[in-house]
């Protein structure tokens, strides 16, 4: 599909962009939705980078949830990932 044939164009394949695209497709199953991302992989700020032997997680401070059901939904979608839960103390 090309941009010219898309009903909806989402700029950015981060958590918000992918979440919106998923929600929109669920509400409008016949819609042509295209997600554009400038990086080589999706994720936005939700990514891990390995550089010079160091591992950097960009996402840690973004995922503090007020509603436990939202956190449970995210964790359920990350089946094969190692998830570390850190209690916020501030």
Phi and psi in radians as a Rosetta constraint file:
Dihedral C 1 N 2 CA 2 C 2 CIRCULARHARMONIC -1.902 0.35
Dihedral N 2 CA 2 C 2 N 3 CIRCULARHARMONIC 2.875 0.35
Dihedral C 2 N 3 CA 3 C 3 CIRCULARHARMONIC -1.010 0.35
Dihedral N 3 CA 3 C 3 N 4 CIRCULARHARMONIC -0.654 0.35
Dihedral C 3 N 4 CA 4 C 4 CIRCULARHARMONIC -1.069 0.35
Dihedral N 4 CA 4 C 4 N 5 CIRCULARHARMONIC -0.445 0.35
Dihedral C 4 N 5 CA 5 C 5 CIRCULARHARMONIC -1.770 0.35
Dihedral N 5 CA 5 C 5 N 6 CIRCULARHARMONIC 0.074 0.35
Dihedral C 5 N 6 CA 6 C 6 CIRCULARHARMONIC -1.481 0.35
Dihedral N 6 CA 6 C 6 N 7 CIRCULARHARMONIC 2.489 0.35
Dihedral C 6 N 7 CA 7 C 7 CIRCULARHARMONIC -1.438 0.35
Dihedral N 7 CA 7 C 7 N 8 CIRCULARHARMONIC -0.631 0.35
Dihedral C 7 N 8 CA 8 C 8 CIRCULARHARMONIC -2.330 0.35
Dihedral N 8 CA 8 C 8 N 9 CIRCULARHARMONIC 2.309 0.35
Dihedral C 8 N 9 CA 9 C 9 CIRCULARHARMONIC -2.017 0.35
Dihedral N 9 CA 9 C 9 N 10 CIRCULARHARMONIC 2.127 0.35
Dihedral C 9 N 10 CA 10 C 10 CIRCULARHARMONIC -1.812 0.35
Dihedral N 10 CA 10 C 10 N 11 CIRCULARHARMONIC 2.198 0.35
Dihedral C 10 N 11 CA 11 C 11 CIRCULARHARMONIC -1.678 0.35
Dihedral N 11 CA 11 C 11 N 12 CIRCULARHARMONIC 1.939 0.35
Dihedral C 11 N 12 CA 12 C 12 CIRCULARHARMONIC 1.852 0.35
Dihedral N 12 CA 12 C 12 N 13 CIRCULARHARMONIC 2.216 0.35
Dihedral C 12 N 13 CA 13 C 13 CIRCULARHARMONIC -1.823 0.35
Dihedral N 13 CA 13 C 13 N 14 CIRCULARHARMONIC 0.733 0.35
Dihedral C 13 N 14 CA 14 C 14 CIRCULARHARMONIC -1.493 0.35
Dihedral N 14 CA 14 C 14 N 15 CIRCULARHARMONIC -2.978 0.35
Dihedral C 14 N 15 CA 15 C 15 CIRCULARHARMONIC -1.014 0.35
Dihedral N 15 CA 15 C 15 N 16 CIRCULARHARMONIC -0.785 0.35
Dihedral C 15 N 16 CA 16 C 16 CIRCULARHARMONIC -1.182 0.35
Dihedral N 16 CA 16 C 16 N 17 CIRCULARHARMONIC -0.806 0.35
Dihedral C 16 N 17 CA 17 C 17 CIRCULARHARMONIC -1.093 0.35
Dihedral N 17 CA 17 C 17 N 18 CIRCULARHARMONIC -0.814 0.35
Dihedral C 17 N 18 CA 18 C 18 CIRCULARHARMONIC -1.184 0.35
Dihedral N 18 CA 18 C 18 N 19 CIRCULARHARMONIC -0.667 0.35
Dihedral C 18 N 19 CA 19 C 19 CIRCULARHARMONIC -1.089 0.35
Dihedral N 19 CA 19 C 19 N 20 CIRCULARHARMONIC -0.779 0.35
Dihedral C 19 N 20 CA 20 C 20 CIRCULARHARMONIC -1.108 0.35
Dihedral N 20 CA 20 C 20 N 21 CIRCULARHARMONIC -0.799 0.35
Dihedral C 20 N 21 CA 21 C 21 CIRCULARHARMONIC -1.050 0.35
Dihedral N 21 CA 21 C 21 N 22 CIRCULARHARMONIC -0.727 0.35
Dihedral C 21 N 22 CA 22 C 22 CIRCULARHARMONIC -1.122 0.35
Dihedral N 22 CA 22 C 22 N 23 CIRCULARHARMONIC -0.797 0.35
Dihedral C 22 N 23 CA 23 C 23 CIRCULARHARMONIC -1.082 0.35
Dihedral N 23 CA 23 C 23 N 24 CIRCULARHARMONIC -0.795 0.35
Dihedral C 23 N 24 CA 24 C 24 CIRCULARHARMONIC -1.111 0.35
Dihedral N 24 CA 24 C 24 N 25 CIRCULARHARMONIC -0.751 0.35
Dihedral C 24 N 25 CA 25 C 25 CIRCULARHARMONIC -1.136 0.35
Dihedral N 25 CA 25 C 25 N 26 CIRCULARHARMONIC -0.582 0.35
Dihedral C 25 N 26 CA 26 C 26 CIRCULARHARMONIC -1.174 0.35
Dihedral N 26 CA 26 C 26 N 27 CIRCULARHARMONIC -0.641 0.35
Dihedral C 26 N 27 CA 27 C 27 CIRCULARHARMONIC -1.405 0.35
Dihedral N 27 CA 27 C 27 N 28 CIRCULARHARMONIC -0.499 0.35
Dihedral C 27 N 28 CA 28 C 28 CIRCULARHARMONIC -2.315 0.35
Dihedral N 28 CA 28 C 28 N 29 CIRCULARHARMONIC 1.303 0.35
Dihedral C 28 N 29 CA 29 C 29 CIRCULARHARMONIC -1.070 0.35
Dihedral N 29 CA 29 C 29 N 30 CIRCULARHARMONIC -0.361 0.35
Dihedral C 29 N 30 CA 30 C 30 CIRCULARHARMONIC -1.621 0.35
Dihedral N 30 CA 30 C 30 N 31 CIRCULARHARMONIC -0.058 0.35
Dihedral C 30 N 31 CA 31 C 31 CIRCULARHARMONIC -1.286 0.35
Dihedral N 31 CA 31 C 31 N 32 CIRCULARHARMONIC 2.526 0.35
Dihedral C 31 N 32 CA 32 C 32 CIRCULARHARMONIC -1.629 0.35
Dihedral N 32 CA 32 C 32 N 33 CIRCULARHARMONIC 1.910 0.35
Dihedral C 32 N 33 CA 33 C 33 CIRCULARHARMONIC -1.983 0.35
Dihedral N 33 CA 33 C 33 N 34 CIRCULARHARMONIC 2.282 0.35
Dihedral C 33 N 34 CA 34 C 34 CIRCULARHARMONIC -2.160 0.35
Dihedral N 34 CA 34 C 34 N 35 CIRCULARHARMONIC 2.386 0.35
Dihedral C 34 N 35 CA 35 C 35 CIRCULARHARMONIC -1.942 0.35
Dihedral N 35 CA 35 C 35 N 36 CIRCULARHARMONIC 2.193 0.35
Dihedral C 35 N 36 CA 36 C 36 CIRCULARHARMONIC -1.833 0.35
Dihedral N 36 CA 36 C 36 N 37 CIRCULARHARMONIC 2.378 0.35
Dihedral C 36 N 37 CA 37 C 37 CIRCULARHARMONIC -2.430 0.35
Dihedral N 37 CA 37 C 37 N 38 CIRCULARHARMONIC 2.299 0.35
Dihedral C 37 N 38 CA 38 C 38 CIRCULARHARMONIC -1.396 0.35
Dihedral N 38 CA 38 C 38 N 39 CIRCULARHARMONIC -0.423 0.35
Dihedral C 38 N 39 CA 39 C 39 CIRCULARHARMONIC -1.404 0.35
Dihedral N 39 CA 39 C 39 N 40 CIRCULARHARMONIC 2.953 0.35
Dihedral C 39 N 40 CA 40 C 40 CIRCULARHARMONIC -1.304 0.35
Dihedral N 40 CA 40 C 40 N 41 CIRCULARHARMONIC -0.264 0.35
Dihedral C 40 N 41 CA 41 C 41 CIRCULARHARMONIC -2.501 0.35
Dihedral N 41 CA 41 C 41 N 42 CIRCULARHARMONIC 2.753 0.35
Dihedral C 41 N 42 CA 42 C 42 CIRCULARHARMONIC -1.317 0.35
Dihedral N 42 CA 42 C 42 N 43 CIRCULARHARMONIC 2.934 0.35
Dihedral C 42 N 43 CA 43 C 43 CIRCULARHARMONIC 2.396 0.35
Dihedral N 43 CA 43 C 43 N 44 CIRCULARHARMONIC -0.543 0.35
Dihedral C 43 N 44 CA 44 C 44 CIRCULARHARMONIC 1.004 0.35
Dihedral N 44 CA 44 C 44 N 45 CIRCULARHARMONIC -2.220 0.35
Dihedral C 44 N 45 CA 45 C 45 CIRCULARHARMONIC -1.358 0.35
Dihedral N 45 CA 45 C 45 N 46 CIRCULARHARMONIC -0.093 0.35
Dihedral C 45 N 46 CA 46 C 46 CIRCULARHARMONIC -1.670 0.35
Dihedral N 46 CA 46 C 46 N 47 CIRCULARHARMONIC 1.368 0.35
Dihedral C 46 N 47 CA 47 C 47 CIRCULARHARMONIC -2.671 0.35
Dihedral N 47 CA 47 C 47 N 48 CIRCULARHARMONIC 2.807 0.35
Dihedral C 47 N 48 CA 48 C 48 CIRCULARHARMONIC -2.063 0.35
Dihedral N 48 CA 48 C 48 N 49 CIRCULARHARMONIC 2.311 0.35
Dihedral C 48 N 49 CA 49 C 49 CIRCULARHARMONIC -2.073 0.35
Dihedral N 49 CA 49 C 49 N 50 CIRCULARHARMONIC 2.332 0.35
Dihedral C 49 N 50 CA 50 C 50 CIRCULARHARMONIC -1.905 0.35
Dihedral N 50 CA 50 C 50 N 51 CIRCULARHARMONIC 2.124 0.35
Dihedral C 50 N 51 CA 51 C 51 CIRCULARHARMONIC -2.519 0.35
Dihedral N 51 CA 51 C 51 N 52 CIRCULARHARMONIC 2.241 0.35
Dihedral C 51 N 52 CA 52 C 52 CIRCULARHARMONIC 0.928 0.35
Dihedral N 52 CA 52 C 52 N 53 CIRCULARHARMONIC 0.651 0.35
Dihedral C 52 N 53 CA 53 C 53 CIRCULARHARMONIC 1.426 0.35
Dihedral N 53 CA 53 C 53 N 54 CIRCULARHARMONIC 0.007 0.35
Dihedral C 53 N 54 CA 54 C 54 CIRCULARHARMONIC -1.854 0.35
Dihedral N 54 CA 54 C 54 N 55 CIRCULARHARMONIC 2.611 0.35
Dihedral C 54 N 55 CA 55 C 55 CIRCULARHARMONIC -1.980 0.35
Dihedral N 55 CA 55 C 55 N 56 CIRCULARHARMONIC 2.197 0.35
Dihedral C 55 N 56 CA 56 C 56 CIRCULARHARMONIC -2.089 0.35
Dihedral N 56 CA 56 C 56 N 57 CIRCULARHARMONIC 2.146 0.35
Dihedral C 56 N 57 CA 57 C 57 CIRCULARHARMONIC -1.761 0.35
Dihedral N 57 CA 57 C 57 N 58 CIRCULARHARMONIC 2.089 0.35
Dihedral C 57 N 58 CA 58 C 58 CIRCULARHARMONIC -1.418 0.35
Dihedral N 58 CA 58 C 58 N 59 CIRCULARHARMONIC -0.378 0.35
Dihedral C 58 N 59 CA 59 C 59 CIRCULARHARMONIC -1.567 0.35
Dihedral N 59 CA 59 C 59 N 60 CIRCULARHARMONIC -0.234 0.35
Dihedral C 59 N 60 CA 60 C 60 CIRCULARHARMONIC -0.856 0.35
Dihedral N 60 CA 60 C 60 N 61 CIRCULARHARMONIC -0.793 0.35
Dihedral C 60 N 61 CA 61 C 61 CIRCULARHARMONIC -1.418 0.35
Dihedral N 61 CA 61 C 61 N 62 CIRCULARHARMONIC -0.066 0.35
Dihedral C 61 N 62 CA 62 C 62 CIRCULARHARMONIC -1.543 0.35
Dihedral N 62 CA 62 C 62 N 63 CIRCULARHARMONIC -0.328 0.35
Dihedral C 62 N 63 CA 63 C 63 CIRCULARHARMONIC -1.940 0.35
Dihedral N 63 CA 63 C 63 N 64 CIRCULARHARMONIC 1.153 0.35
Dihedral C 63 N 64 CA 64 C 64 CIRCULARHARMONIC -2.006 0.35
Dihedral N 64 CA 64 C 64 N 65 CIRCULARHARMONIC 2.004 0.35
Dihedral C 64 N 65 CA 65 C 65 CIRCULARHARMONIC -1.825 0.35
Dihedral N 65 CA 65 C 65 N 66 CIRCULARHARMONIC 2.374 0.35
Dihedral C 65 N 66 CA 66 C 66 CIRCULARHARMONIC -1.387 0.35
Dihedral N 66 CA 66 C 66 N 67 CIRCULARHARMONIC -0.586 0.35
Dihedral C 66 N 67 CA 67 C 67 CIRCULARHARMONIC -1.892 0.35
Dihedral N 67 CA 67 C 67 N 68 CIRCULARHARMONIC 2.038 0.35
Dihedral C 67 N 68 CA 68 C 68 CIRCULARHARMONIC -1.020 0.35
Dihedral N 68 CA 68 C 68 N 69 CIRCULARHARMONIC -0.522 0.35
Dihedral C 68 N 69 CA 69 C 69 CIRCULARHARMONIC -1.189 0.35
Dihedral N 69 CA 69 C 69 N 70 CIRCULARHARMONIC -0.529 0.35
Dihedral C 69 N 70 CA 70 C 70 CIRCULARHARMONIC -1.226 0.35
Dihedral N 70 CA 70 C 70 N 71 CIRCULARHARMONIC -0.767 0.35
Dihedral C 70 N 71 CA 71 C 71 CIRCULARHARMONIC -1.064 0.35
Dihedral N 71 CA 71 C 71 N 72 CIRCULARHARMONIC -0.758 0.35
Dihedral C 71 N 72 CA 72 C 72 CIRCULARHARMONIC -1.066 0.35
Dihedral N 72 CA 72 C 72 N 73 CIRCULARHARMONIC -0.691 0.35
Dihedral C 72 N 73 CA 73 C 73 CIRCULARHARMONIC -1.105 0.35
Dihedral N 73 CA 73 C 73 N 74 CIRCULARHARMONIC -0.775 0.35
Dihedral C 73 N 74 CA 74 C 74 CIRCULARHARMONIC -1.112 0.35
Dihedral N 74 CA 74 C 74 N 75 CIRCULARHARMONIC -0.813 0.35
Dihedral C 74 N 75 CA 75 C 75 CIRCULARHARMONIC -1.076 0.35
Dihedral N 75 CA 75 C 75 N 76 CIRCULARHARMONIC -0.694 0.35
Dihedral C 75 N 76 CA 76 C 76 CIRCULARHARMONIC -1.077 0.35
Dihedral N 76 CA 76 C 76 N 77 CIRCULARHARMONIC -0.565 0.35
Dihedral C 76 N 77 CA 77 C 77 CIRCULARHARMONIC -1.399 0.35
Dihedral N 77 CA 77 C 77 N 78 CIRCULARHARMONIC -0.164 0.35
Dihedral C 77 N 78 CA 78 C 78 CIRCULARHARMONIC -1.870 0.35
Dihedral N 78 CA 78 C 78 N 79 CIRCULARHARMONIC 0.808 0.35
Dihedral C 78 N 79 CA 79 C 79 CIRCULARHARMONIC -0.870 0.35
Dihedral N 79 CA 79 C 79 N 80 CIRCULARHARMONIC -0.817 0.35
Dihedral C 79 N 80 CA 80 C 80 CIRCULARHARMONIC -1.635 0.35
Dihedral N 80 CA 80 C 80 N 81 CIRCULARHARMONIC 0.142 0.35
Dihedral C 80 N 81 CA 81 C 81 CIRCULARHARMONIC -1.691 0.35
Dihedral N 81 CA 81 C 81 N 82 CIRCULARHARMONIC 2.606 0.35
Dihedral C 81 N 82 CA 82 C 82 CIRCULARHARMONIC -1.451 0.35
Dihedral N 82 CA 82 C 82 N 83 CIRCULARHARMONIC 2.081 0.35
Dihedral C 82 N 83 CA 83 C 83 CIRCULARHARMONIC -1.937 0.35
Dihedral N 83 CA 83 C 83 N 84 CIRCULARHARMONIC 2.201 0.35
Dihedral C 83 N 84 CA 84 C 84 CIRCULARHARMONIC -1.942 0.35
Dihedral N 84 CA 84 C 84 N 85 CIRCULARHARMONIC 2.129 0.35
Dihedral C 84 N 85 CA 85 C 85 CIRCULARHARMONIC -1.779 0.35
Dihedral N 85 CA 85 C 85 N 86 CIRCULARHARMONIC 2.166 0.35
Dihedral C 85 N 86 CA 86 C 86 CIRCULARHARMONIC -2.055 0.35
Dihedral N 86 CA 86 C 86 N 87 CIRCULARHARMONIC 2.224 0.35
Dihedral C 86 N 87 CA 87 C 87 CIRCULARHARMONIC -1.335 0.35
Dihedral N 87 CA 87 C 87 N 88 CIRCULARHARMONIC 2.247 0.35
Dihedral C 87 N 88 CA 88 C 88 CIRCULARHARMONIC -1.279 0.35
Dihedral N 88 CA 88 C 88 N 89 CIRCULARHARMONIC 2.244 0.35
Dihedral C 88 N 89 CA 89 C 89 CIRCULARHARMONIC -2.279 0.35
Dihedral N 89 CA 89 C 89 N 90 CIRCULARHARMONIC 1.414 0.35
